[in-house]
Amino acid sequence: MDQDEERLLIVEGLDELEFDINQQSVEEILKIADPNAIWITIDDDRVNDFSIGEKVRVIVDGGVNTSFPAQAAAKQIELVE
């Protein structure tokens, strides 16, 4: 997961040994994650509730823009232990 103001970049199915989230740019992570990445828009007051590298579960509100990375709004987002 990476942060960008009101959005979180969520990637799925990556082995943590494949990359170092703190050493690689968003562009490098997207190249590794292709096509399993999505920018999730969340409420501005919640963006700081999450940190880079944490695992989250997201329920999408409405549709998903299928660009790469995909884009959607979060209806619900929670940390996964």
Secondary structure, 3 states (H helix, E strand, C coil): CEEECCEEEEECCCCHHHCCCCCCCHHHHHHHHCCCEEEEECCHHHHHHCCCCCCEEEEEEEEEECCCCEEEEEEEEEECC
